Amino acid sequence: MFNKHENATEKFYEVGVEKFGDYHSRFLNFGLWENGITDYVKASENLLTRVANRIKLDDKSILLDVACGMGTQDSFFMETFKCASIEGLDLTAKHIELAKKHNKHPQINFVRGNACYLPYPDESFTHVMGIEGPANFNTREKFMKEAFRVLKPGGYLGLSDYSMARKPKSWWEKQLIKYTVKFWHMPYDNVQTNEEFAKTLENCGFTSVDVEVVTKSVIPGYIAENRKPENRKEIYRIRGPIWGPLSDYLDDFVEWLYKRDLVDYILVKAQKPL
């Protein structure tokens, strides 16, 4: 089930996918740059490990990974945590095509789909995960309700996502947020403070909601990585002469929000009651 928002979001994320190759090992997240980590792949794996550990991912886990990208993170989860099975779902057809092409694990299956209309029966998974994708879902709250539905009782939801560190105070700050989320194909309904984020999860039925703010260990490292000359060259090669510079502008917007203490990067854990 795809509408105007989903179609526009897919077009945004599919630009240059066929040229991506092995750049950054096909990881797409911001990375968690802590404990002296300076390598992007290690930062990316560190982020995934932190989210997985928070929701107790293990060899008995039946995981739904929503917004799975090109599938690299699901291979990482399978190889690191030995999950019983993983279902990777993504809106972008080109992502799913590459995920299937590179998949070496029979326990992993990839499907194109809409996170707000999950194509699975009730109580199908022990764990649901969303790495950065929920910000784009129309809306994040609809996804949370769907995640609650497909989780087994006692199952966990694990997210890494963006939130508002505080409410904007001026017209300029409001405009900065407005244009950032518009350019990023993020519905404005998803602009929430950490407290609003947690409350939405609770309203969807989740308990044991825990929001960990890791902004300073994420955004500066991500911006610095993208601004390395060799990485800017790669981004321009992948996304082309129009979308390459636009990617730079999006990084600028994110950095402006960060320097004004307006944006947070959060790790979220929540549980469906038994």
Backbone as a ProteinNet text record, in pm:
[ID]
protein_1_A
[PRIMARY]
MFNKHENATEKFYEVGVEKFGDYHSRFLNFGLWENGITDYVKASENLLTRVANRIKLDDKSILLDVACGMGTQDSFFMETFKCASIEGLDLTAKHIELAKKHNKHPQINFVRGNACYLPYPDESFTHVMGIEGPANFNTREKFMKEAFRVLKPGGYLGLSDYSMARKPKSWWEKQLIKYTVKFWHMPYDNVQTNEEFAKTLENCGFTSVDVEVVTKSVIPGYIAENRKPENRKEIYRIRGPIWGPLSDYLDDFVEWLYKRDLVDYILVKAQKPL
[TERTIARY]
85.6	0	89.3	98.8	188.9	110.7	136	69.7	174.5	133.1	222.5	348.5	333.4	450	547.7	497.7	585.5	656.9	584.4	646.2	757.7	733.4	835.3	956	930.4	1039.3	1124.8	1060.2	1135.9	1224.9	1172.4	1252.8	1373.5	1355.2	1463.9	1575.8	1538.5	1637	1693.1	1628.1	1677.8	1784.2	1803.4	1898.4	2038.9	2093.8	2231	2255	2148.1	2165.9	2245.6	2218.9	2285.7	2436.6	2481.5	2623.6	2691.6	2617.9	2668.8	2786.4	2778.8	2887.9	2909.1	3035.3	3068.7	3101.2	3065.6	3093.8	3034.6	3116.1	3075.7	3013.4	3053.9	3001.1	2848.8	2794.1	2650	2570.1	2636.2	2563.9	2513.1	2402.4	2343.4	2319.5	2348.9	2315.7	2423.9	2395.1	2484	2607	2596.4	2707.2	2705.8	2765.7	2781.4	2931	2978.7	3121.6	3167.6	3195.9	3238.2	3355	3417.7	3529.4	3642.6	3665.9	3777.8	3754.8	3632.5	3603.5	3615.5	3692.7	3707.3	3671.7	3647.3	3613.3	3462.2	3409.9	3264.6	3200.4	3253.7	3191.6	3187.2	3294.3	3295.5	3192.5	3178.9	3079.2	2938.3	2915.3	2785.4	2753.5	2849.3	2827.7	2810.1	2879.1	2864.8	2722	2666	2528.3	2431.9	2446.7	2357.3	2368.6	2490.8	2511.6	2444.1	2454.8	2393.6	2241.2	2179	2034	1995	2068	2036.4	2050.4	2155.4	2176	2067.5	2021.3	1917.5	1787.5	1759.8	1635.6	1659.4	1778.8	1811.1	1795.8	1849.3	1848.5	1938	1890.4	1971.2	1934.8	1980.5	1962.2	1818.9	1732.5	1591.8	1504.7	1565.8	1490.6	1432.4	1306.8	1240.2	1224.6	1314.5	1328.7	1263.6	1188.9	1143.7	1225.1	1304.2	1385.8	1319.8	1260.9	1186.6	1277.7	1276	1371.3	1509.4	1521.1	1643.2	1751.7	1722.8	1823.5	1862.5	1991.2	2040.1	2075.6	2030.6	2039.9	2167.4	2265.6	2393	2373.2	2286.4	2266.6	2203.4	2122	2060	2160.5	2253.4	2363.3	2444.7	2466.2	2540.3	2465.8	2335.8	2257.3	2262	2249.1	2250	2385.2	2492.5	2625.7	2668.6	2619.5	2660.9	2571.9	2441.4	2346.8	2280.1	2309	2260	2107.6	2035.7	1889.6	1827.6	1713.2	1641.8	1597.4	1547.9	1510	1501.1	1518.6	1507.2	1425.4	1329	1251.6	1290.9	1351.6	1390.9	1290.8	1236.8	1135.4	1182.4	1166.7	1207.2	1114	1095.2	1008.9	1071.3	1204.6	1274.4	1304.4	1244.4	1259.2	1404.7	1482.1	1623	1702.8	1665.9	1730.6	1705.3	1579.6	1543.4	1610.7	1618.6	1684.3	1829.4	1902.2	2041.4	2053.5	1959.8	1962.4	1949.7	1859.1	1841.9	1965.6	2022.3	2139.8	2257	2276.9	2394.4	2365.4	2241.5	2205.3	2266.6	2338.4	2400.9	2341.3	2233.7	2177.6	2034.6	2008.3	1872.6	1770.1	1818.4	1726.6	1679.1	1733.4	1693.8	1607.8	1496.9	1409.3	1386.5	1386.5	1368.1	1239.9	1166.1	1036.2	1024	968.7	934.4	798	788	660.8	657.3	540.6	513.6	510.7	594.1	605.1	476	388.7	263.2	150.4	176.1	79.7	157.5	207.1	295.2	220.5	278.5	209.7	228	206.8	228.4	112.4	83.9	-21.4	14.4	-83.6	-61.7	36.3	116.5	205.8	298.7	363.5	452.8	599.2	639.6	781.5	808.5	928.5	972.5	1036.1	1087	1154.6	1119.8	1101.9	1089.4	1193.2	1261.3	1367.7	1351.5	1386.1	1386.4	1507.3	1601.4	1723.1	1708.7	1673	1664.1	1544.9	1494.3	1382.8	1254.2	1217.5	1087.4	1059.9	1164	1142.8	1070.3	1087.7	1025.9	887.1	848.5	722.5	603.9	499.5	382.7	260.5	254.2	340.4	416.1	506.4	578.8	482.4	379.1	282.5	209.3	174.7	109	200.9	329.5	425.6	431.8	434.1	439.3	320.1	202.4	83.1	96.3	151.4	172.1	278.8	385.2	488.9	430.2	346.1	280.8	195.2	123.3	35.2	112.4	224.1	294.7	391.1	413.4	499.4	424.1	495.4	441.7	437.4	347.9	349.5	487.8	536.6	670.1	778.6	741.4	839.2	888.4	1001.7	1067	1068.3	1056.5	1078.4	1206.2	1297.5	1422.2	1439.5	1467	1478.4	1604.2	1659.3	1746	1677.7	1665.4	1580	1619.6	1553.1	1577.8	1460.4	1491.3	1386.5	1426.9	1336.4	1365.5	1423.2	1539.8	1599	1518.7	1453.5	1367.7	1273.8	1176.1	1085	1154.9	1128.3	1186.7	1134.1	1220.5	1184	1156.6	1204.3	1193.6	1136.6	1096.8	1048.4	1157.1	1282.3	1392.8	1411.5	1407.2	1422.8	1309.4	1189.5	1075.6	1092.6	1142.7	1163.3	1275.4	1379.6	1491	1442.4	1361.1	1305.8	1212.8	1129	1031.5	1098.8	1203.6	1267.5	1355.7	1412.2	1491.8	1405	1291.8	1206.8	1141.2	1111.3	1053.2	1153.3	1276.5	1380.2	1411.1	1399.4	1431.7	1311.5	1201.4	1079.5	1031.8	1031.8	987.8	856.1	745.7	618.5	632	571.9	588.2	527.5	430.5	372.8	477.8	588	693.5	791.5	773.5	859.1	812.3	887.6	849.4	970.2	944.3	1047.6	1064.4	1168.3	1189.3	1072.2	1017.7	904.4	781.1	757.7	644.3	663.7	786.3	819	782.1	829.2	802.5	653.1	584.3	440.2	364.1	405.8	339.8	351.8	469.4	487.1	394.7	385.6	297.9	151.9	112.4	-25	-56.6	47	29.5	25.5	47.5	38.1	169.3	281	411.5	438.5	516.2	561.4	713.8	769.2	915.1	986.2	927.5	984.6	1109.2	1218.6	1343.9	1404.8	1432.6	1491.5	1629.8	1731.7	1869.9	1917.9	1962.4	2011.9	2161.3	2198.1	2338.6	2384.8	2321.4	2343.4	2490.5	2562.5	2701.5	2794.6	2750.2	2830.1	2789.1	2695.3	2645.1	2665.9	2602.6	2596.6	2732.6	2816.3	2946.6	3031.2	3029.4	3107.3	3055.2	2923.7	2861.7	2894.6	2882.4	2912.3	3058.7	3147.3	3290.6	3322.6	3259.4	3282	3240.3	3123.6	3073.7	3156.7	3225.4	3302.8	3446.6	3487	3618.8	3620.4	3724.1	3727	3696.5	3751.9	3729.8	3584	3516.2	3375.8	3283.5	3317	3238.6	3248	3365.8	3383.8	3295.2	3289.7	3207.5	3058.9	3017	2875.5	2834.5	2921.7	2892.4	2888.9	2978.3	2977.8	2847.1	2801.9	2682.3	2556.1	2544.3	2418.7	2414	2529.1	2528.8	2545.3	2549.4	2581.6	2472.1	2350	2241	2219.8	2201.4	2171.9	2295.4	2413.9	2534.8	2543.4	2535.8	2536.4	2417.5	2300.9	2185.2	2208.8	2284.2	2320	2406.7	2495.8	2576.7	2487.8	2389.7	2299.8	2221.7	2180	2106.7	2195.9	2321.8	2415.4	2430.6	2432.1	2441.7	2321.7	2202.8	2081.3	2090	2132.2	2143	2243.6	2356.6	2458.1	2406.4	2333.2	2275.9	2179.7	2096.2	2002.7	2078.6	2184.6	2265	2331	2393	2463.7	2369.6	2241.8	2142.5	2067.4	2118.7	2057.5	1910.2	1878.6	1740.1	1713.2	1816	1795.6	1866.9	1803.1	1864.9	1864.8	1961.7	1963.5	1942.2	1843.7	1804.5	1802	1829.1	1811.5	1692.4	1599	1471.5	1444.9	1401.8	1360.7	1220.5	1133.6	999	955.9	861.1	818.3	666.9	619.9	477.9	448.1	348.5	320.9	287	319.3	284.9	132.6
-118.8	0	123.9	190	303.7	426.3	540.4	664.6	765.6	889.6	993.9	1007.2	1004	1018.2	903.7	781	665.1	667.4	705	709.6	813.6	930	1035.4	994.5	927	882.3	777.8	686.8	585.9	650.6	748.2	816.2	885.3	939.5	1007.6	909.4	791.6	696.2	603.9	598.8	508.4	572.7	703.6	773.1	715.8	661.7	613.9	479.1	410.6	283.6	184	182.4	86.4	113.8	233.6	268.3	252.1	209.1	209.1	113.4	-2.7	-98.9	-141.6	-146.6	-185.6	-65.2	54.7	175.3	162.4	185.9	174.9	38.8	-63.1	-199.7	-204.4	-104.8	-91.9	-66.1	-23.9	26.1	166.6	205.2	335.4	420.6	370	446	549	632.7	742	692.8	576.8	525.2	578.8	501.5	541.9	552.7	678.3	708.3	729.8	620.6	630.1	535.2	550.4	464.3	465.4	582.8	598.7	548.2	510.2	461.1	575.3	550.8	650.3	593	462.9	395.6	384.2	420.3	422.6	286	180.8	48.9	4.8	29.8	-4.7	78.3	206.5	291.4	241.7	201.3	149.4	21.1	-70.2	-196.2	-172	-72.1	-37.3	8.9	90	135.8	17.2	-70.5	-185.5	-276.8	-296.2	-380.8	-322.4	-191.1	-126.2	-143.3	-121.5	-136.8	-281.6	-375.7	-517.3	-563.3	-518.3	-557	-500.6	-379.8	-318	-398.2	-464.3	-541	-691.6	-730.6	-869.7	-962.4	-918.1	-1001.8	-1123.2	-1244	-1363.9	-1471.5	-1593.8	-1701.1	-1754.5	-1707.7	-1746.3	-1638.6	-1529.2	-1413.5	-1436.2	-1398.3	-1391.8	-1242.7	-1187.8	-1042.4	-990.4	-882.3	-802.3	-674.1	-654.3	-533.3	-444.2	-335.5	-246.2	-131.2	-99.9	-7.2	-69.5	-187.4	-268.4	-223.6	-125.3	-80.3	-190.2	-201.4	-301.7	-434	-451.6	-580.9	-610.5	-522.3	-548.9	-564.3	-481.9	-488.6	-620.5	-680.4	-807.7	-922	-915.7	-1012	-997.5	-873.1	-848.2	-905.5	-883.2	-937.3	-1089.8	-1150.5	-1296.6	-1352.2	-1292.1	-1343.3	-1314.7	-1206	-1166.3	-1227.4	-1232.8	-1276.2	-1410.3	-1466.5	-1599.6	-1610.8	-1509.2	-1507.3	-1631.8	-1672.8	-1786.9	-1755.1	-1632.8	-1587.2	-1436.1	-1378.5	-1233.4	-1204.9	-1116.4	-1065.4	-919.4	-886.6	-749.6	-685.2	-572	-502.2	-360.7	-318.1	-182.8	-130.6	1.1	66.6	71.1	79.1	103.9	-26.9	-42.3	-167.2	-197.9	-94.8	-116.6	-165.8	-121.1	-172.4	-322.6	-361	-501.6	-587.6	-536.6	-610.4	-641	-540.2	-561.2	-647.9	-632.2	-714.7	-862.5	-893.1	-1031.9	-1082	-996.2	-1034.9	-1074.1	-1001.9	-1024.4	-1114.7	-1158.8	-1239.5	-1379.9	-1418.5	-1551.5	-1638.2	-1590.8	-1659.3	-1705.5	-1834.2	-1882.8	-1843.1	-1804.5	-1764.2	-1618.9	-1548.4	-1409.5	-1402.3	-1329.9	-1307.2	-1157.4	-1109	-965.7	-941.3	-837.3	-805.8	-654.8	-611.1	-469.9	-446.3	-342.9	-318.3	-185.9	-152.5	-27.6	-54.2	15.6	-5.2	23.5	103	139.4	41.6	-53.3	-157.7	-288.6	-340.5	-455.8	-580.2	-652.2	-766.3	-895.9	-890.3	-1007.1	-1024	-1148.1	-1173.2	-1118.9	-1107.2	-1066.3	-1162.7	-1107.7	-1185.4	-1277.9	-1222.6	-1300.6	-1296.2	-1193.2	-1170.6	-1151.7	-1192.7	-1165.9	-1028.2	-977	-847.4	-772.1	-641.4	-551.9	-441.6	-411.1	-310.4	-210.8	-85.7	17.6	107.4	102	182.5	305.6	418.9	550.6	566.1	459.6	469.1	526.4	500	545.6	694.9	776.7	920.3	948.7	861.5	881.4	819	735.9	663.7	758.6	731.8	820.6	753	756.1	827.5	727.4	781.8	695.8	627.5	699.5	642.1	522.3	531.9	418.9	297.1	321.4	211.3	151	234.3	183.3	91.7	131.5	48.3	-84.5	-80.1	-202.1	-290.3	-229.3	-305.7	-375.3	-303.7	-363.2	-482.7	-468.6	-576	-701.7	-687.8	-806.8	-866.3	-796.7	-851.6	-954.9	-1057.9	-1152.8	-1087	-1129.7	-1076.8	-1092.5	-986.9	-986.6	-949.1	-929	-894.5	-751.5	-725.2	-595.2	-518.6	-386.9	-293.5	-216.8	-214.4	-140.2	-43.2	82.9	186.1	269.6	319.4	436.1	539.7	662.1	758	900.1	995.1	1137.3	1196.8	1291.1	1359	1504.5	1581.3	1720.7	1729.8	1790.7	1809.1	1909.6	2001.2	2101.4	2158.9	2232.1	2300.1	2421.5	2451.8	2572.3	2697.7	2798.4	2920	3039.6	3034.5	3150.4	3108.8	3209.5	3183.9	3116.4	3161.4	3105	2957.3	2921.8	2781.7	2696.5	2749	2674.5	2651.7	2752.5	2738.1	2639	2640.9	2549	2404.9	2380.6	2246	2209.9	2303.3	2278.7	2235.5	2306.4	2275.7	2151.6	2125.2	2003.6	1880.1	1877.6	1758.4	1743.8	1856.6	1849.3	1790.4	1837.5	1789.2	1642.3	1601.1	1465.9	1370.9	1420	1340.9	1281.9	1364.5	1325.2	1396.8	1324.5	1390.6	1479.1	1595.8	1688	1633	1541.6	1478.4	1400	1364.2	1288.9	1377.1	1507.4	1598.9	1597.4	1529.5	1511	1530	1578.7	1579.7	1437.6	1416.2	1283.6	1241.1	1335.1	1304.3	1267.8	1339.8	1309.1	1174.6	1145	1017.4	902.1	912.1	806.8	793.7	907.3	905.6	838.6	861.3	797.7	646.7	596.7	452.7	398.9	470	426	426.5	526.2	532.4	417.9	363.6	249.1	116.8	120.6	0.9	-50.2	11.1	-36.9	2.9	-81.1	-52.5	-57.2	-28	-30.3	52.1	167.4	253.5	322.6	310.3	371.7	445.7	573.8	657.3	702.6	661.2	699.5	799.7	915.5	1020.2	998.8	982.3	958.2	1056.4	1171.2	1268.7	1301.5	1330.2	1374.3	1264.1	1140.2	1028.4	984.5	1057.2	1019	1128.7	1244.1	1344.1	1404.1	1445.1	1500.1	1400.1	1273.6	1172.7	1148.8	1147	1126.8	1242.6	1365.1	1482.6	1483.1	1455.4	1453.1	1345.8	1230.4	1122.9	1165.7	1224.6	1265.3	1377.4	1454	1566.8	1532.2	1410	1368.1	1375	1429.8	1445.7	1316.9	1206.3	1080.3	1035.1	1068.9	1030	1123.7	1250.9	1343.5	1304.3	1261.8	1217	1096.1	1002.9	883.8	918.4	1007.8	1047.5	1113.6	1197.3	1261.2	1157.5	1057.8	952.1	873.5	843.4	761.7	840.1	959.9	1034.6	1132.2	1156.9	1237.8	1386.3	1467.8	1610.3	1695.6	1644.1	1720	1676	1545.3	1494.8	1491.5	1488.1	1493.6	1622	1739.9	1865.8	1878.9	1826.9	1833.5	1753.4	1643.9	1567.3	1650.6	1731.9	1823	1921.5	1976.5	2072.5	2008.1	1882.3	1813.5	1794.3	1759	1749.2	1883.8	1992.5	2126.2	2154.3	2120.3	2140.9	2063.5	1937.4	1854.8	1915.7	1963.1	2022.8	2150.9	2232.8	2355.2	2321.8	2222.3	2181.5	2132.5	2056.2	2002.7	2116.1	2212.4	2320.2	2412.1	2411.1	2491.9	2410.7	2289.8	2201.5	2175.8	2158.6	2133	1986	1913.2	1774.2	1679.1	1565	1457.7	1329.9	1245.8	1110.3	1018.3	931.4	852.2	702.9	624.2	478.9	446.9	371.9	351	201.4	167.7	30.8	34.6	-58.1	-68.9	-214	-251.5	-391.1	-402.3	-506.5	-539.4	-621.5	-582.8	-656.2	-803.2	-886.1	-1028.6	-1046.6
0	0	0	-114.4	-129.3	-176.1	-113.9	-154	-200.7	-213.6	-265.3	-181.1	-49.4	37.5	17.5	16.6	1.2	-134.3	-239.5	-372.8	-378.5	-317.4	-316.7	-232.7	-120.6	-33.6	-103.9	-175.2	-248.7	-353.9	-427.1	-529.2	-466.8	-347	-276.6	-241	-191.4	-142.2	-249.9	-366	-468.8	-558.9	-546.1	-633.7	-617.2	-724.9	-725.8	-660.1	-616.8	-546.1	-630.1	-759.1	-846.9	-857.9	-815.8	-820.3	-684.3	-585	-448.2	-430.5	-494.9	-483.2	-339	-296.9	-159.3	-71.8	-117	-39.5	100.7	201.7	341.7	372.5	296.6	312.2	300.1	232.6	207.8	335.5	443.3	559.7	528.7	591.6	563.3	687.3	806.4	927.3	962.2	1060.1	1099.6	1176.7	1239.5	1319	1461.1	1551.7	1691.1	1717.4	1721.2	1722	1865.8	1936.1	2076.1	2100.9	2216.8	2256.6	2153.5	2095.8	2004.2	1863.4	1829.1	1694.1	1594	1486.7	1379.7	1242.6	1235.5	1109.9	1096.3	976.9	959.9	982.2	922.6	935.4	1081.4	1155.5	1297.9	1375.3	1338.9	1404.5	1373.9	1250	1210.6	1286	1291.6	1363.4	1513.2	1566	1706.9	1736.7	1647.8	1664.5	1662.9	1564.4	1552.6	1674.9	1722.4	1840	1962.2	1978.1	2094.9	2092.2	1975.8	1966.2	1992.5	1933.2	1949.2	2094.2	2160.8	2300.5	2391.2	2360.7	2443.3	2439.6	2327.2	2316.8	2328.7	2374.6	2406.6	2286.1	2172.2	2052.9	2076.6	2039.1	2059.6	1958.4	1982.3	1885.7	1878.6	1966.3	1961.8	1896.6	1858	1808.9	1669.5	1655.7	1525	1497.3	1416.6	1402.7	1275.4	1290	1176.7	1177	1072.1	1057.7	953.2	998.3	910.3	866.9	736.9	675.6	680.4	620.8	630.8	534.5	447.4	352.7	255.8	228.5	133.5	200	324.9	390.6	465.5	458.9	526.7	676.7	734	878.4	919.8	834	869.4	864.1	770.2	770.5	898.2	940	1063.9	1183.6	1191.4	1302.6	1304.9	1186.9	1180.1	1221.8	1173.5	1203	1346.8	1405.1	1539.6	1647.1	1622.9	1725.4	1694.1	1574.6	1537	1548.4	1501.5	1513.1	1448.7	1500	1442.2	1300.1	1280.2	1146.1	1145.9	1027.6	1011	886.2	900.2	788.4	770.3	655.5	626.5	532.4	572.1	491.8	462.6	338.1	300.2	191.9	191.6	94	-45.4	-50.2	-175.9	-248.6	-365.4	-441.4	-474.4	-509	-542.6	-422.3	-301.3	-181.2	-167.1	-183.3	-167.5	-274.3	-395.6	-503.2	-467.6	-417	-379.4	-254.5	-160.9	-40.5	-76.5	-166.9	-210.4	-284.8	-365.9	-445.2	-356.5	-246.7	-162	-41.9	-26.7	89.6	82.4	186.9	193.4	304.5	364.8	480.6	450.7	448.4	420.5	527	645.4	752.6	736.4	636	611.5	486.1	496.2	381.6	367	242.8	218.5	139	180.1	120.4	104.9	-6.1	-22.2	41.3	123.5	189.3	261	313.5	383.2	533.4	607.9	752.2	827.1	767.7	833.9	801.7	714.2	678.4	664.5	775.7	772.4	723.6	627.3	566.3	643.9	776.9	861.3	959.5	998	1096.1	1234.1	1318.4	1457.3	1524.6	1614.5	1700.6	1621.6	1519	1432.6	1475.6	1552.9	1578.6	1728.1	1767.8	1905.5	1917.4	1804.5	1803.5	1675.8	1688.3	1573.3	1590.1	1481.5	1486.8	1372.6	1398.8	1296.5	1315.3	1223.5	1233.2	1144.3	1207	1143.1	1047.6	992.6	898.8	954.3	1083.2	1133.6	1117.2	1111.8	1092.5	961.6	861.8	730.7	718.2	816.3	803	817.7	743.6	740.9	805.3	936.7	1029.7	1117.5	1201.2	1293.4	1389.6	1432.1	1525.2	1463.5	1335	1268.1	1267.7	1243.5	1248.7	1388.2	1491.1	1627.6	1656.9	1609.7	1630	1556	1435.6	1359.1	1425.3	1475.2	1544.3	1666.8	1739.2	1856.5	1814.7	1705.6	1657.1	1620.9	1549.2	1499.6	1602.2	1713.5	1817.8	1901.6	1941.1	2036.8	2174.9	2265	2401.6	2464.9	2524.6	2582.6	2484.1	2356.6	2253.8	2265	2199.3	2210.6	2078.3	2091.7	1981.1	2009	1911.4	1925	1809.9	1839.9	1737.8	1759.1	1649.1	1654.7	1567.4	1618.8	1548.5	1586.3	1522.4	1545.1	1621.4	1707.8	1784.1	1804.1	1862.9	1894.8	2035.3	2047.8	2179.6	2261.9	2192.5	2257.3	2152.1	2196.9	2106	2044.1	1918.3	1858.2	1926.9	1937.6	2010.1	1918.5	1795.6	1707.2	1572.4	1495.5	1359.6	1277.1	1292.4	1215.4	1248.5	1376.4	1414.2	1359	1360.3	1305.2	1155.4	1084.8	940.9	909.7	992.6	974.3	987.8	1088.4	1108.2	993.4	954.9	848.2	719.1	678.3	551.3	560	677.8	693.6	679.1	749	742.7	604.9	540.9	406.4	308.6	313.5	222.3	249.1	375.4	417.3	400.2	347.9	329.2	462	563.4	696.1	726.7	746.6	778.9	903	899.6	1011.7	1140.5	1127.4	1246.3	1324.5	1259.7	1327.1	1403.7	1397.7	1473.4	1618.3	1704.1	1844.1	1935.4	2055.9	2159.2	2212.3	2289.7	2347	2434.3	2508.2	2595.5	2512.9	2404.1	2317.1	2248	2210.8	2147.4	2242	2365.8	2464.5	2492.4	2500.9	2528.7	2414.6	2291.4	2177.5	2186.8	2221.9	2239.8	2348.8	2457.2	2566.9	2523.8	2445.2	2396.9	2300.6	2236.2	2145.1	2220.7	2351.2	2433.2	2488.6	2450.2	2495.4	2640.8	2707.4	2842.9	2846.6	2962.8	2981.9	2874.2	2842	2737.7	2791.9	2719.1	2760.2	2641.3	2659.8	2555.1	2599.9	2526	2555.8	2451.7	2495.7	2405.7	2381.5	2254.6	2219	2111	2105.3	1998.2	1975.7	2083.4	2070.6	2022.3	2033.1	1984.6	1844.7	1784.2	1652.7	1548.4	1569	1462.4	1426.7	1522.4	1481.3	1402.1	1443.4	1371.8	1232	1218.3	1086.9	992.4	1041.2	958.1	917.4	1011.9	980.8	877.4	887.5	791.1	651.3	638.3	506.8	444.7	527.2	475	442.5	466	419.5	267.3	206.3	60.1	-15.9	29.8	-41	-33.8	77.4	90.4	12.9	10.8	-71.3	-218.4	-260.7	-398.5	-427.2	-333.5	-350.5	-352.9	-264.3	-260.9	-391.8	-446.8	-575	-687.5	-680.6	-781.5	-775.8	-654.3	-636.6	-669.9	-616.3	-626.4	-743.3	-806.3	-926.3	-900.4	-1009.9	-999.3	-936.4	-927.9	-866.1	-721.8	-702.4	-569	-479.5	-538.1	-457.1	-375.4	-442.8	-367.9	-272.5	-311.7	-222.6	-95.4	-106.6	12.7	106.5	48.2	130	205.4	136	199.9	313.6	294.6	400.5	522.9	500.6	612.5	682.4	604.8	664.3	753.9	706.9	786.4	917.8	909	1028.9	1126.5	1073.7	1159.7	1224.3	1150.3	1207.7	1321.8	1300	1405.2	1528.4	1502.9	1613.7	1692.6	1623.5	1690.9	1768.3	1731.1	1802.3	1906.7	1933.7	2034.4	2006.2	1877.6	1839.2	1806.9	1766.2	1723.9	1819.7	1844	1920.2	1836.2	1864.7	1809.8	1929	1920	2035.8	2004.9	2106.9	2103.5	2192.4	2138.1	2204.8	2223.8	2343.1	2374.2	2430.6	2388.9	2443.6	2435.7	2520.8	2527.5	2519.4	2451.2	2449.8	2574.2	2653.1	2778.1	2751.7	2848.5	2843.1	2851
[MASK]
++++++++++++++++++++++++++++++++++++++++++++++++++++++++++++++++++++++++++++++++++++++++++++++++++++++++++++++++++++++++++++++++++++++++++++++++++++++++++++++++++++++++++++++++++++++++++++++++++++++++++++++++++++++++++++++++++++++++++++++++++++++++++++++++++++++++++++++++++

